[in-house]
Amino acid sequence: MILQSSYTFQFLTGAALTLASVASAQAQSTIAAATQAVAEPAAQAAQAPVPVTAPAPLSTFVLTGPLQWLPPATFDAGPLGKLSVNGIVTGFSQFQNNHLPGDDGAQATLSNGQIFIQKADGKVQYFIQAGAYSLPTLSVPFVNAQTIVNNFYGPVPVAFLKLPVGKTTQFLVGALPTLMGAESTFTYQNFNIERGIVWNQENAINRGIQINQALGKYLAASISWNDGYYSNRYSWLSGSVTLTKGPHVLVYDGMGNLGQTAYQTAATPVQNNGYMHAVIYTYTKGRWIVSPYFQYGKLPTNAKVGVTNGTSATGGALNVSYAFKRGFSLPARVEYLTSSGNATDGSVNMLGFGAGSAGTTFTVTPTYQKGGMYLRGDLAVVHAKDYAPGSVFGTTGTDANQFRGVLEFGFIFGNNIEK
């Protein structure tokens, strides 16, 4: 998912799609063993005991940070089966210094209005996520939800069939969350509101087929044939292996294009012709979540797609969250990313700061959640190094630093069971 700087994004989001006021089931994908190991301990600590008949949180939804999803509302939909439903509506406001021309120093808008519907039993299951969403990212001008939906993944960003085969195997077909990386696509899934510069190298949603396989008590794996960076060219192979033991989760992710294409859009950058590896470790114990990870991406030389000199991006991040009492928590993230090459050797501008540049970010996100309501804020600093003049921050693109203050206020809808 590469969001490059643009100077012409608008500020107001269309009032359509506040349909998420009704409820819906939560979405996502990948390796259930890994994601549950991260999310379940915090959720179990905060939830009161519920009757046996109460619906459980959906296993297909990835939450890597401190926010907790409500159990879904369930109902009989006749020929469509028994459906589980969640929803979310969030508002977003941002202040920043050294903004680019065409961007704003301060703005506010709807950032999410989504509904999640899942059929989670039977031989044929499915998941649908629909609505409006934004993808705020550090170092990149804010893009409102209407523009993101129109130019990236549409009003139904995630939708797939799930076909269980026995107790240990699943086939997924459709528009799927990527297997790559430690952070997920949408704001409410992560430690912080804004995605980081390491995440910005990855793909976010791809279309294809995926197989999930449990390999014994501690090991799980997924493999996918897909279109990479949403290219609609099916030449990508992605895989993920997860080892879970007690509070420890170790993940290896890898993906790469086995073909080549010069096709590019806002959602399909030149990185669609490269490959990437990531190693992620997560420790979840009591009130603590600690998750460092390393990532390496390579874009090989390929004159046919406009890459005259192979370029790589190497970096990593540390995500930490501590849960206080009474619904308060404090996540933080620090990350570093550097790219190879220089401005004169034909290397690709992987980071957006110029060929051969590097960047460091620090984000802290005080968070409060009570039932389905939450309020949190990002305080974030980005520092660019070895940048090309005109490619960083401020009216002339020559300021190496940018500070942002972001506020997100939202409601999660589902089956709110009282203590």
Secondary structure per residue as TSV (DSSP state, phi and psi in degrees):
chain	resnum	aa	ss	phi	psi
A	1	M	-	360.0	97.2
A	2	I	-	-108.3	112.6
A	3	L	-	-102.0	107.7
A	4	Q	-	-90.5	156.5
A	5	S	-	-61.0	138.0
A	6	S	-	-137.9	151.5
A	7	Y	S	-107.5	5.9
A	8	T	-	-127.9	33.4
A	9	F	-	-88.7	142.2
A	10	Q	-	-86.1	178.5
A	11	F	S	-112.7	-27.2
A	12	L	-	-101.4	138.3
A	13	T	-	-100.7	143.8
A	14	G	-	-63.7	145.5
A	15	A	S	-80.6	8.1
A	16	A	-	-67.7	166.9
A	17	L	-	66.1	32.7
A	18	T	G	-85.4	20.7
A	19	L	G	-63.8	-9.1
A	20	A	G	-74.8	2.5
A	21	S	G	-61.2	-16.3
A	22	V	S	-89.7	-131.0
A	23	A	-	-146.3	179.3
A	24	S	-	169.5	165.4
A	25	A	-	-95.8	147.3
A	26	Q	-	-91.6	151.7
A	27	A	-	-115.2	135.5
A	28	Q	-	164.0	-167.6
A	29	S	-	-140.6	-97.8
A	30	T	S	23.5	-122.7
A	31	I	-	-107.2	111.2
A	32	A	H	-61.3	-35.5
A	33	A	H	-62.0	-42.0
A	34	A	H	-70.4	-46.1
A	35	T	H	-69.7	-38.6
A	36	Q	H	-66.9	-35.9
A	37	A	H	-61.9	-30.5
A	38	V	H	-79.4	-43.6
A	39	A	H	-91.0	-32.1
A	40	E	H	-66.7	-43.1
A	41	P	H	-57.1	-43.1
A	42	A	H	-66.2	-40.3
A	43	A	H	-66.0	-41.6
A	44	Q	H	-66.3	-36.6
A	45	A	H	-66.1	-31.5
A	46	A	H	-94.3	-19.7
A	47	Q	S	-89.8	141.1
A	48	A	-	-76.9	157.9
A	49	P	-	-57.5	140.4
A	50	V	-	-125.1	159.9
A	51	P	-	-60.0	155.6
A	52	V	T	-60.0	-30.2
A	53	T	T	-78.9	-7.5
A	54	A	S	-72.3	141.7
A	55	P	-	-68.4	144.3
A	56	A	-	-92.3	156.6
A	57	P	-	-55.7	143.9
A	58	L	-	-74.2	135.3
A	59	S	T	-75.8	-14.9
A	60	T	T	-84.3	2.1
A	61	F	-	-104.3	130.3
A	62	V	-	-95.9	121.8
A	63	L	-	-124.7	113.0
A	64	T	-	-101.0	-7.1
A	65	G	S	-113.1	-159.2
A	66	P	S	-82.2	-17.0
A	67	L	-	-63.9	144.5
A	68	Q	-	-117.4	135.2
A	69	W	-	-86.3	145.2
A	70	L	-	-76.5	151.5
A	71	P	-	-57.5	146.9
A	72	P	-	-75.2	155.1
A	73	A	E	-77.8	139.3
A	74	T	E	-123.2	147.3
A	75	F	E	-156.9	159.7
A	76	D	E	-86.1	116.2
A	77	A	-	-102.0	29.1
A	78	G	G	63.8	-124.3
A	79	P	G	-65.6	-15.9
A	80	L	G	-83.7	-7.6
A	81	G	-	91.4	-171.3
A	82	K	E	-83.6	117.7
A	83	L	E	-106.0	146.0
A	84	S	E	-114.4	134.0
A	85	V	E	-135.9	132.7
A	86	N	E	-130.9	170.2
A	87	G	E	-153.6	166.6
A	88	I	E	-150.7	139.6
A	89	V	E	-131.1	127.6
A	90	T	E	-136.1	146.2
A	91	G	E	-109.1	155.1
A	92	F	E	-137.9	134.1
A	93	S	E	-134.6	150.4
A	94	Q	E	-145.2	138.1
A	95	F	E	-122.3	139.3
A	96	Q	E	-148.6	152.8
A	97	N	S	-103.2	170.9
A	98	N	S	50.4	42.5
A	99	H	-	-77.6	159.3
A	100	L	-	-80.3	155.7
A	101	P	T	-57.7	135.5
A	102	G	T	93.6	-21.5
A	103	D	S	-92.0	174.6
A	104	D	-	-119.0	147.9
A	105	G	S	-71.1	-30.0
A	106	A	E	-145.0	143.2
A	107	Q	E	-162.1	162.3
A	108	A	E	-147.4	145.2
A	109	T	E	-166.4	168.5
A	110	L	E	-70.8	129.1
A	111	S	E	-107.9	-25.8
A	112	N	E	-146.4	137.1
A	113	G	E	-146.6	86.8
A	114	Q	E	-130.3	154.0
A	115	I	E	-126.7	142.6
A	116	F	E	-125.5	120.6
A	117	I	E	-122.9	129.5
A	118	Q	E	-140.2	135.2
A	119	K	E	-99.5	111.7
A	120	A	-	-110.1	16.9
A	121	D	S	-140.7	170.1
A	122	G	S	89.1	177.2
A	123	K	S	-75.1	-26.3
A	124	V	S	-122.3	114.5
A	125	Q	E	-116.2	164.0
A	126	Y	E	-155.2	161.5
A	127	F	E	-137.8	136.3
A	128	I	E	-134.4	127.9
A	129	Q	E	-119.6	121.7
A	130	A	E	-137.6	149.0
A	131	G	E	135.9	-162.8
A	132	A	E	-98.5	148.6
A	133	Y	E	-158.1	153.7
A	134	S	-	-122.5	162.5
A	135	L	-	-128.9	65.4
A	136	P	-	-63.4	134.4
A	137	T	B	-138.2	135.9
A	138	L	T	-58.9	143.6
A	139	S	T	74.0	-1.0
A	140	V	S	-116.6	136.0
A	141	P	-	-55.1	145.6
A	142	F	-	-66.7	136.5
A	143	V	-	-117.4	125.0
A	144	N	-	-71.4	165.7
A	145	A	H	-61.2	-39.9
A	146	Q	H	-61.6	-43.6
A	147	T	H	-67.9	-41.4
A	148	I	H	-61.6	-48.4
A	149	V	H	-60.2	-41.6
A	150	N	H	-69.9	-30.6
A	151	N	H	-110.6	-5.2
A	152	F	T	-118.4	-91.3
A	153	Y	T	-113.8	9.3
A	154	G	-	74.4	179.7
A	155	P	S	-75.8	-8.1
A	156	V	-	-126.2	78.4
A	157	P	-	-68.2	-31.3
A	158	V	E	-129.5	126.8
A	159	A	E	-160.8	123.7
A	160	F	E	-153.9	155.1
A	161	L	E	-88.2	143.8
A	162	K	E	-122.8	125.1
A	163	L	E	-118.7	99.3
A	164	P	E	-70.3	137.3
A	165	V	E	-123.4	100.2
A	166	G	T	71.3	-158.9
A	167	K	T	-92.4	-13.8
A	168	T	T	-122.4	0.4
A	169	T	E	-130.2	138.1
A	170	Q	E	-134.3	140.6
A	171	F	E	-109.3	130.9
A	172	L	E	-120.4	134.5
A	173	V	E	-135.3	126.2
A	174	G	E	144.1	-151.0
A	175	A	E	-90.4	112.1
A	176	L	E	-118.9	148.2
A	177	P	E	-63.4	144.5
A	178	T	-	-60.9	154.0
A	179	L	S	-84.8	-6.5
A	180	M	-	-92.8	132.6
A	181	G	-	99.1	164.8
A	182	A	S	-91.8	-19.4
A	183	E	S	-110.4	145.1
A	184	S	-	-93.9	178.2
A	185	T	S	-76.9	-41.3
A	186	F	S	-99.2	150.8
A	187	T	G	-55.3	-44.6
A	188	Y	G	-73.4	-6.7
A	189	Q	G	-87.6	-8.9
A	190	N	S	-121.8	171.5
A	191	F	S	-58.7	-41.6
A	192	N	S	-119.8	160.7
A	193	I	S	-69.6	-49.3
A	194	E	S	-90.7	139.9
A	195	R	B	-70.6	160.6
A	196	G	-	-99.7	179.4
A	197	I	T	-74.0	-23.7
A	198	V	T	-72.6	-46.5
A	199	W	G	-55.5	-34.8
A	200	N	G	-66.7	-9.1
A	201	Q	G	-86.2	-17.7
A	202	E	S	-88.3	166.8
A	203	N	-	-83.4	166.7
A	204	A	-	-121.1	-52.8
A	205	I	E	-124.9	136.0
A	206	N	E	-135.4	157.4
A	207	R	E	-108.7	133.4
A	208	G	E	166.9	-151.6
A	209	I	E	-124.9	141.3
A	210	Q	E	-135.1	142.6
A	211	I	E	-118.2	125.5
A	212	N	E	-106.0	132.3
A	213	Q	E	-137.3	123.9
A	214	A	E	-81.5	133.6
A	215	L	E	-121.3	70.1
A	216	G	T	90.0	-165.3
A	217	K	T	-74.1	-33.2
A	218	Y	T	-114.1	-12.1
A	219	L	E	-117.7	139.6
A	220	A	E	-141.9	153.1
A	221	A	E	-144.0	152.2
A	222	S	E	-135.9	145.7
A	223	I	E	-139.3	143.0
A	224	S	E	-141.3	138.4
A	225	W	E	-106.8	121.9
A	226	N	E	-154.5	-172.9
A	227	D	-	-103.4	23.4
A	228	G	T	61.4	-117.5
A	229	Y	T	-86.5	53.7
A	230	Y	T	57.3	42.2
A	231	S	-	-89.8	-13.6
A	232	N	S	61.8	19.8
A	233	R	-	-119.0	112.8
A	234	Y	-	-91.6	84.5
A	235	S	-	-137.2	12.9
A	236	W	E	-100.6	140.8
A	237	L	E	-118.6	124.5
A	238	S	E	-125.3	148.4
A	239	G	E	-151.2	157.1
A	240	S	E	-149.8	136.5
A	241	V	E	-126.7	132.8
A	242	T	E	-127.4	129.8
A	243	L	E	-112.2	121.6
A	244	T	E	-121.5	124.3
A	245	K	E	-143.8	106.4
A	246	G	T	59.9	-128.8
A	247	P	T	-81.1	0.7
A	248	H	E	-104.0	134.8
A	249	V	E	-132.9	126.1
A	250	L	E	-121.0	126.9
A	251	V	E	-126.1	136.2
A	252	Y	E	-114.0	128.3
A	253	D	E	-118.3	140.2
A	254	G	E	-145.7	145.8
A	255	M	E	-155.5	154.3
A	256	G	E	-167.8	154.6
A	257	N	E	-90.0	121.7
A	258	L	S	-87.2	-1.3
A	259	G	S	-126.9	-148.3
A	260	Q	-	-155.8	150.6
A	261	T	-	-156.1	140.5
A	262	A	-	-90.1	0.4
A	263	Y	-	-66.0	129.9
A	264	Q	-	-142.3	140.9
A	265	T	-	-141.1	-173.7
A	266	A	S	-59.7	-35.7
A	267	A	S	-90.3	-9.1
A	268	T	S	-126.3	85.7
A	269	P	-	-79.4	179.4
A	270	V	G	-63.5	-23.2
A	271	Q	G	-60.4	-11.5
A	272	N	G	-60.5	-14.0
A	273	N	G	-100.9	15.1
A	274	G	S	-111.6	-159.8
A	275	Y	E	-145.8	166.1
A	276	M	E	-153.0	146.9
A	277	H	E	-130.1	147.9
A	278	A	E	-146.5	143.5
A	279	V	E	-124.9	126.3
A	280	I	E	-128.2	130.9
A	281	Y	E	-119.2	135.6
A	282	T	E	-132.3	131.1
A	283	Y	E	-117.8	121.8
A	284	T	E	-123.9	115.5
A	285	K	E	-150.9	121.7
A	286	G	T	57.9	-121.7
A	287	R	T	-88.9	-1.9
A	288	W	E	-103.9	139.5
A	289	I	E	-127.3	123.4
A	290	V	E	-128.4	125.2
A	291	S	E	-143.6	93.8
A	292	P	E	-87.6	151.7
A	293	Y	E	-152.9	157.6
A	294	F	E	-122.6	143.2
A	295	Q	E	-142.1	139.1
A	296	Y	E	-134.1	128.2
A	297	G	E	-125.7	141.6
A	298	K	E	-131.6	132.5
A	299	L	E	-114.8	100.2
A	300	P	-	-67.6	157.4
A	301	T	-	-58.8	129.6
A	302	N	B	-161.6	94.2
A	303	A	G	-62.4	-27.5
A	304	K	G	-65.7	-24.7
A	305	V	G	-110.9	12.1
A	306	G	T	88.1	15.6
A	307	V	B	-104.9	100.8
A	308	T	S	-85.2	-17.9
A	309	N	B	-144.4	119.9
A	310	G	-	-54.9	137.9
A	311	T	E	-133.7	143.6
A	312	S	E	-126.3	158.4
A	313	A	E	-130.6	124.5
A	314	T	E	-125.4	132.1
A	315	G	E	-173.0	-169.2
A	316	G	E	-176.1	179.2
A	317	A	E	-153.2	162.7
A	318	L	E	-127.1	117.8
A	319	N	E	-105.0	131.1
A	320	V	E	-135.9	139.9
A	321	S	E	-142.0	136.9
A	322	Y	E	-123.2	128.2
A	323	A	E	-95.6	118.1
A	324	F	-	-84.6	-175.1
A	325	K	S	-82.8	165.5
A	326	R	T	62.9	31.4
A	327	G	T	86.9	3.4
A	328	F	E	-93.8	143.4
A	329	S	E	-147.8	163.3
A	330	L	E	-137.2	91.0
A	331	P	E	-83.7	152.2
A	332	A	E	-147.1	152.7
A	333	R	E	-141.2	135.6
A	334	V	E	-125.9	139.1
A	335	E	E	-146.0	156.3
A	336	Y	E	-140.6	137.0
A	337	L	E	-143.1	134.0
A	338	T	E	-133.4	154.3
A	339	S	E	-126.4	156.4
A	340	S	-	-86.3	170.0
A	341	G	S	86.3	-171.0
A	342	N	-	-152.0	-179.9
A	343	A	T	-70.4	-14.2
A	344	T	T	-112.3	-2.8
A	345	D	T	-103.4	10.1
A	346	G	T	82.9	10.2
A	347	S	B	-69.0	152.3
A	348	V	-	-78.9	144.9
A	349	N	-	-79.0	85.5
A	350	M	S	-73.6	-34.7
A	351	L	S	-95.2	-16.1
A	352	G	S	91.1	-7.2
A	353	F	S	-98.8	5.1
A	354	G	-	110.3	154.0
A	355	A	T	-60.3	136.0
A	356	G	T	78.5	9.8
A	357	S	-	-84.9	173.6
A	358	A	E	-143.8	162.2
A	359	G	E	-149.3	147.9
A	360	T	E	-126.6	139.3
A	361	T	E	-133.6	152.4
A	362	F	E	-137.2	130.8
A	363	T	E	-135.8	134.5
A	364	V	E	-126.1	138.6
A	365	T	-	-133.4	81.0
A	366	P	-	-57.0	132.2
A	367	T	E	-133.6	138.6
A	368	Y	E	-132.2	132.2
A	369	Q	E	-135.2	133.7
A	370	K	E	-133.6	107.2
A	371	G	T	61.6	-124.7
A	372	G	T	-91.5	1.3
A	373	M	E	-101.5	138.0
A	374	Y	E	-143.0	154.5
A	375	L	E	-139.6	130.0
A	376	R	E	-152.7	160.1
A	377	G	E	-140.0	140.6
A	378	D	E	-95.1	134.5
A	379	L	E	-117.9	113.2
A	380	A	E	-135.0	143.7
A	381	V	E	-127.8	134.1
A	382	V	E	-117.5	133.7
A	383	H	E	-125.2	124.2
A	384	A	E	-99.0	144.7
A	385	K	E	-132.3	146.4
A	386	D	S	54.3	38.6
A	387	Y	-	-85.9	161.4
A	388	A	-	-86.9	130.7
A	389	P	T	-53.8	134.8
A	390	G	T	93.3	-4.6
A	391	S	S	-111.3	2.2
A	392	V	S	-110.9	-121.2
A	393	F	B	-113.2	166.3
A	394	G	T	89.1	173.1
A	395	T	T	-65.7	-24.8
A	396	T	T	-106.0	0.0
A	397	G	T	69.6	27.6
A	398	T	-	-121.2	4.2
A	399	D	B	-86.5	125.7
A	400	A	-	-79.0	-14.2
A	401	N	E	-123.7	148.5
A	402	Q	E	-143.3	134.7
A	403	F	E	-109.7	140.1
A	404	R	E	-132.4	139.6
A	405	G	E	-117.0	124.3
A	406	V	E	-127.8	140.6
A	407	L	E	-125.2	133.2
A	408	E	E	-127.6	127.7
A	409	F	E	-125.2	129.2
A	410	G	E	-152.2	167.2
A	411	F	E	-127.6	129.6
A	412	I	E	-101.3	131.5
A	413	F	E	-108.7	142.3
A	414	G	S	178.6	-144.0
A	415	N	-	-100.4	91.7
A	416	N	-	-81.5	95.6
A	417	I	-	-87.7	123.6
A	418	E	-	-76.1	152.1
A	419	K	-	-67.9	360.0
